[in-house]
Amino acid sequence: MAQSSSTVGAATGYRPSATLPFAAEFRRQASRRRTQLALGFMVLLPLIILVAFQFDSGEDDRNGGGEFASLSDLATSGGLNFTLFALLVSASFLLVVVVALFCGDTVASEASWGSLRYLLAVPVPRARLLAVKLLVALAYSALALLLLAGTALLAGTLRYGWEPLRSQVAAQLEPGEGLLRLLAVLGYLAVVLLAVAGLAFLLSVVTDAALGAVGGAVLLWILSSILDQITALGGIRAFLPTHYSSAWLGLLSTPVQTDDVVRGGISAIGYATLFWSLAFWRFTRKDITS
């Protein structure tokens, strides 16, 4: 279904920029069960971890629990440390799935329901429809990250107190500085996840199956992570989108190590821009039949 960008012959008062407002799409997505469940789980996860620590008998420490046991010890030494632990256990998979869900489901689900062509017939310009859906998906992805960190910080501080931030890569940091470092980690994770958002959004445009778009993005991200572990690939690994995904650890060191953080940010923004550009190019040229 082709659509002209010209407004010649349009109804009096028609303004393309007034169609599909951001607030309307945001409310529409908020009413969906997958949005409610995803955001709800972001709040629930830190509480589950907190309860799990309450039932910890210390057997892992006595039996040589290894690195995870030492990380657990750090997690219970203050609210900032508990938040850092929650982000650590979520960053490699859970946050990837949540971002892929919001960005991969947004267009493909409309196509699978058969409502996409009706949105365009309102008429909503294709580029505007895609831009609004992308911005709403990114907004919910950011909200999910903030809910996870905010809940962990609140619950951890109430349970373990407002203590200095500790890590295995540097000496402890005073709570004020530790909070700033934690915010920097959150910012870097948000930037890295833009690559996931771009990939999922591109797949959402090229397929009518929402599950395929979400699952495809997650599987490709996992594949990139596996390839990054193969040292025989040498310098090629630096071009993988997951290569700098753990560079946020440098933000906790003393002094702060930002070289890989900058490279990771450039890589993530570059991949996201490429994927989003391909998505807009494909969507504005494809025939919408569903």
VEXTI-746144 format. One record per residue (C-alpha): residue number from 1; x, y, z. Coordinates in Angstrom, 1 decimal. Last residue first. Layout:
<sites>
{site NUM {X Y Z}}
...
</sites>
This chain:
<sites>
{site 290 {-1.3 -7.0 7.0}}
{site 289 {-0.7 -6.1 3.3}}
{site 288 {1.8 -3.3 3.7}}
{site 287 {3.9 -3.1 0.6}}
{site 286 {7.5 -2.2 1.5}}
{site 285 {9.3 1.0 0.6}}
{site 284 {8.9 3.2 3.8}}
{site 283 {9.4 0.1 6.0}}
{site 282 {12.6 -1.0 4.4}}
{site 281 {14.4 2.4 4.5}}
{site 280 {13.1 3.0 8.0}}
{site 279 {14.4 -0.4 9.3}}
{site 278 {17.7 0.0 7.5}}
{site 277 {18.3 3.4 9.1}}
{site 276 {17.3 1.9 12.5}}
{site 275 {19.8 -1.0 12.1}}
{site 274 {22.7 1.3 11.0}}
{site 273 {22.0 3.9 13.8}}
{site 272 {21.8 1.1 16.4}}
{site 271 {25.1 -0.4 15.2}}
{site 270 {26.9 2.9 15.2}}
{site 269 {25.4 3.9 18.6}}
{site 268 {26.6 0.6 20.1}}
{site 267 {30.1 0.8 18.6}}
{site 266 {30.6 4.4 19.6}}
{site 265 {29.5 3.6 23.2}}
{site 264 {31.7 0.5 23.3}}
{site 263 {34.8 2.4 22.1}}
{site 262 {34.1 5.2 24.7}}
{site 261 {33.6 2.6 27.5}}
{site 260 {36.7 0.7 26.3}}
{site 259 {38.9 3.8 26.9}}
{site 258 {37.1 5.0 30.0}}
{site 257 {39.0 3.5 32.9}}
{site 256 {38.2 5.3 36.1}}
{site 255 {41.1 5.7 38.5}}
{site 254 {40.3 3.7 40.5}}
{site 253 {38.0 1.1 38.9}}
{site 252 {34.2 1.2 39.0}}
{site 251 {33.7 2.8 35.5}}
{site 250 {36.1 0.2 34.1}}
{site 249 {33.5 -2.5 34.9}}
{site 248 {31.2 -0.7 32.4}}
{site 247 {33.4 -2.3 29.7}}
{site 246 {31.2 -5.5 30.0}}
{site 245 {29.3 -5.0 26.7}}
{site 244 {32.5 -4.0 24.9}}
{site 243 {32.6 -7.0 22.6}}
{site 242 {28.9 -7.5 22.4}}
{site 241 {28.3 -5.6 19.1}}
{site 240 {31.1 -7.5 17.4}}
{site 239 {33.7 -5.3 15.6}}
{site 238 {36.3 -5.8 18.3}}
{site 237 {36.0 -9.6 17.8}}
{site 236 {37.6 -9.3 14.4}}
{site 235 {40.8 -8.3 16.1}}
{site 234 {41.6 -11.9 16.9}}
{site 233 {39.1 -14.5 15.7}}
{site 232 {41.2 -17.2 17.4}}
{site 231 {40.2 -15.7 20.8}}
{site 230 {36.7 -17.3 20.5}}
{site 229 {34.8 -15.7 23.4}}
{site 228 {33.5 -12.9 21.2}}
{site 227 {31.9 -15.5 19.0}}
{site 226 {29.8 -16.7 21.9}}
{site 225 {28.6 -13.2 22.8}}
{site 224 {27.8 -12.5 19.1}}
{site 223 {25.7 -15.7 19.0}}
{site 222 {23.9 -14.6 22.2}}
{site 221 {23.0 -11.2 20.5}}
{site 220 {21.9 -13.0 17.4}}
{site 219 {19.7 -15.3 19.5}}
{site 218 {18.1 -12.3 21.4}}
{site 217 {17.4 -10.4 18.2}}
{site 216 {15.9 -13.4 16.5}}
{site 215 {13.7 -14.3 19.5}}
{site 214 {12.2 -10.8 19.6}}
{site 213 {11.7 -10.6 15.9}}
{site 212 {10.5 -14.2 15.5}}
{site 211 {8.1 -13.8 18.4}}
{site 210 {6.6 -10.7 16.8}}
{site 209 {6.0 -12.6 13.6}}
{site 208 {5.2 -10.1 10.7}}
{site 207 {8.8 -9.9 9.7}}
{site 206 {11.0 -7.2 8.1}}
{site 205 {9.9 -4.4 10.4}}
{site 204 {10.2 -6.2 13.7}}
{site 203 {13.6 -7.5 12.6}}
{site 202 {14.8 -3.9 12.3}}
{site 201 {13.4 -3.0 15.7}}
{site 200 {15.1 -6.0 17.3}}
{site 199 {18.5 -5.1 15.8}}
{site 198 {18.2 -1.4 16.8}}
{site 197 {17.0 -2.2 20.3}}
{site 196 {19.8 -4.7 20.8}}
{site 195 {22.3 -2.1 19.7}}
{site 194 {20.7 0.5 21.9}}
{site 193 {21.4 -1.9 24.8}}
{site 192 {25.0 -0.7 24.9}}
{site 191 {23.8 2.9 25.4}}
{site 190 {21.5 2.0 28.3}}
{site 189 {24.3 -0.1 29.9}}
{site 188 {26.6 2.9 29.7}}
{site 187 {24.0 5.2 31.4}}
{site 186 {23.4 2.6 34.1}}
{site 185 {27.1 2.3 34.8}}
{site 184 {27.4 6.1 35.0}}
{site 183 {24.5 6.2 37.5}}
{site 182 {26.4 3.6 39.6}}
{site 181 {29.6 5.7 39.5}}
{site 180 {27.6 8.7 40.7}}
{site 179 {26.1 6.6 43.5}}
{site 178 {29.5 5.4 44.5}}
{site 177 {30.8 9.0 44.6}}
{site 176 {28.1 9.9 47.2}}
{site 175 {28.3 6.5 49.0}}
{site 174 {32.1 6.7 49.5}}
{site 173 {34.0 4.3 47.1}}
{site 172 {35.6 1.0 48.1}}
{site 171 {38.9 0.1 46.5}}
{site 170 {38.9 -1.2 43.0}}
{site 169 {38.2 -4.1 40.7}}
{site 168 {36.4 -6.5 43.0}}
{site 167 {33.8 -4.0 43.9}}
{site 166 {32.6 -1.9 46.9}}
{site 165 {30.3 1.0 47.1}}
{site 164 {30.2 2.6 50.5}}
{site 163 {27.2 2.0 52.7}}
{site 162 {23.6 3.3 52.9}}
{site 161 {22.0 0.4 54.7}}
{site 160 {21.6 -3.3 54.2}}
{site 159 {17.8 -3.8 54.2}}
{site 158 {16.4 -0.4 53.5}}
{site 157 {19.4 0.4 51.2}}
{site 156 {18.9 -2.9 49.3}}
{site 155 {15.2 -2.3 48.8}}
{site 154 {15.6 1.2 47.6}}
{site 153 {18.6 0.6 45.4}}
{site 152 {17.2 -2.6 43.9}}
{site 151 {13.8 -0.9 43.2}}
{site 150 {15.6 2.0 41.5}}
{site 149 {17.9 -0.2 39.4}}
{site 148 {15.2 -2.5 38.1}}
{site 147 {12.7 0.4 37.6}}
{site 146 {15.3 2.5 35.9}}
{site 145 {16.2 -0.3 33.4}}
{site 144 {12.5 -1.0 32.7}}
{site 143 {11.8 2.7 32.2}}
{site 142 {14.7 2.9 29.7}}
{site 141 {13.2 0.1 27.7}}
{site 140 {9.7 1.7 28.0}}
{site 139 {11.0 4.9 26.5}}
{site 138 {12.9 3.1 23.8}}
{site 137 {9.7 1.3 22.7}}
{site 136 {7.8 4.6 22.8}}
{site 135 {10.5 6.3 20.7}}
{site 134 {10.5 3.5 18.2}}
{site 133 {6.8 3.4 17.8}}
{site 132 {6.7 7.2 17.3}}
{site 131 {9.4 7.0 14.7}}
{site 130 {7.8 4.1 12.8}}
{site 129 {4.4 5.8 12.6}}
{site 128 {6.1 9.1 11.7}}
{site 127 {8.0 7.5 8.8}}
{site 126 {4.9 5.7 7.5}}
{site 125 {2.7 8.8 7.5}}
{site 124 {-0.4 8.2 9.6}}
{site 123 {-3.6 8.2 7.5}}
{site 122 {-5.9 6.9 9.1}}
{site 121 {-5.0 4.4 6.3}}
{site 120 {-1.5 3.8 7.8}}
{site 119 {-3.0 2.7 11.1}}
{site 118 {-5.4 0.5 9.2}}
{site 117 {-2.5 -1.2 7.4}}
{site 116 {-0.9 -2.0 10.7}}
{site 115 {-4.0 -3.5 12.2}}
{site 114 {-3.8 -7.1 10.8}}
{site 113 {-3.0 -8.5 14.2}}
{site 112 {0.3 -10.0 13.0}}
{site 111 {1.2 -6.7 11.4}}
{site 110 {0.6 -4.8 14.6}}
{site 109 {2.6 -7.4 16.5}}
{site 108 {5.5 -7.0 14.1}}
{site 107 {5.6 -3.2 14.7}}
{site 106 {6.1 -3.0 18.5}}
{site 105 {7.2 -6.6 19.2}}
{site 104 {10.9 -6.3 18.5}}
{site 103 {11.5 -3.0 20.3}}
{site 102 {9.7 -3.8 23.6}}
{site 101 {10.6 -7.5 23.6}}
{site 100 {14.2 -6.9 22.5}}
{site 99 {14.7 -4.5 25.4}}
{site 98 {13.3 -7.0 27.8}}
{site 97 {15.3 -9.9 26.4}}
{site 96 {18.6 -8.0 26.5}}
{site 95 {17.8 -6.8 30.0}}
{site 94 {17.4 -10.4 31.1}}
{site 93 {20.5 -11.8 29.3}}
{site 92 {23.9 -10.2 30.0}}
{site 91 {22.8 -7.2 32.1}}
{site 90 {20.6 -9.0 34.7}}
{site 89 {23.1 -10.7 37.0}}
{site 88 {25.4 -7.6 37.0}}
{site 87 {22.6 -5.1 37.4}}
{site 86 {21.2 -6.9 40.5}}
{site 85 {24.8 -7.1 41.9}}
{site 84 {25.3 -3.3 41.4}}
{site 83 {22.0 -2.6 43.1}}
{site 82 {23.0 -4.7 46.1}}
{site 81 {26.4 -2.9 46.2}}
{site 80 {24.6 0.4 46.3}}
{site 79 {22.3 -0.7 49.0}}
{site 78 {25.0 -2.0 51.3}}
{site 77 {27.2 -5.0 52.2}}
{site 76 {24.8 -7.7 51.0}}
{site 75 {25.8 -7.6 47.4}}
{site 74 {29.5 -7.8 48.2}}
{site 73 {29.0 -11.1 50.0}}
{site 72 {27.0 -12.3 47.0}}
{site 71 {29.9 -11.4 44.7}}
{site 70 {32.2 -13.5 46.9}}
{site 69 {29.8 -16.4 46.6}}
{site 68 {29.6 -16.0 42.8}}
{site 67 {33.4 -16.0 42.5}}
{site 66 {33.9 -19.3 44.3}}
{site 65 {31.4 -21.1 46.5}}
{site 64 {34.2 -22.8 48.4}}
{site 63 {32.3 -25.2 50.7}}
{site 62 {32.2 -22.9 53.7}}
{site 61 {31.2 -19.9 51.7}}
{site 60 {28.6 -21.7 49.7}}
{site 59 {27.0 -23.1 52.9}}
{site 58 {26.3 -19.6 54.2}}
{site 57 {22.7 -20.3 55.0}}
{site 56 {21.3 -18.0 52.4}}
{site 55 {17.5 -17.8 53.0}}
{site 54 {17.6 -14.0 53.4}}
{site 53 {19.8 -13.8 50.3}}
{site 52 {17.0 -15.4 48.3}}
{site 51 {14.5 -12.9 49.7}}
{site 50 {16.7 -10.0 48.4}}
{site 49 {17.1 -11.7 45.0}}
{site 48 {13.3 -12.1 44.7}}
{site 47 {12.9 -8.4 45.7}}
{site 46 {15.4 -7.3 43.1}}
{site 45 {13.4 -9.3 40.5}}
{site 44 {9.9 -8.1 41.3}}
{site 43 {10.3 -4.5 40.1}}
{site 42 {11.7 -5.5 36.7}}
{site 41 {9.2 -8.3 36.7}}
{site 40 {6.4 -5.7 36.9}}
{site 39 {7.8 -3.8 33.9}}
{site 38 {7.8 -6.9 31.8}}
{site 37 {4.4 -8.1 33.0}}
{site 36 {2.8 -4.7 32.4}}
{site 35 {4.3 -4.3 29.0}}
{site 34 {3.4 -7.8 27.9}}
{site 33 {-0.2 -7.3 29.1}}
{site 32 {-0.8 -4.3 26.9}}
{site 31 {-2.4 -1.2 28.4}}
{site 30 {0.9 0.6 28.7}}
{site 29 {1.4 0.2 24.9}}
{site 28 {-1.8 2.2 24.2}}
{site 27 {-0.8 4.8 26.8}}
{site 26 {2.6 5.3 25.1}}
{site 25 {0.9 5.4 21.7}}
{site 24 {-1.5 8.1 22.8}}
{site 23 {1.3 10.1 24.5}}
{site 22 {3.5 10.0 21.4}}
{site 21 {0.7 11.3 19.2}}
{site 20 {-0.4 9.2 16.3}}
{site 19 {-1.2 11.9 13.8}}
{site 18 {-0.5 15.6 14.6}}
{site 17 {2.7 15.8 12.5}}
{site 16 {0.7 14.7 9.4}}
{site 15 {-1.6 17.7 9.7}}
{site 14 {-5.1 17.5 8.3}}
{site 13 {-7.0 20.7 8.9}}
{site 12 {-9.0 20.5 5.7}}
{site 11 {-8.9 16.9 4.3}}
{site 10 {-6.0 16.0 2.1}}
{site 9 {-6.0 16.8 -1.6}}
{site 8 {-2.3 17.9 -1.6}}
{site 7 {-0.8 16.6 1.7}}
{site 6 {2.3 15.2 0.0}}
{site 5 {4.2 12.3 1.5}}
{site 4 {2.5 9.8 -0.7}}
{site 3 {1.6 6.4 0.5}}
{site 2 {1.8 3.1 -1.2}}
{site 1 {0.0 0.0 0.0}}
</sites>
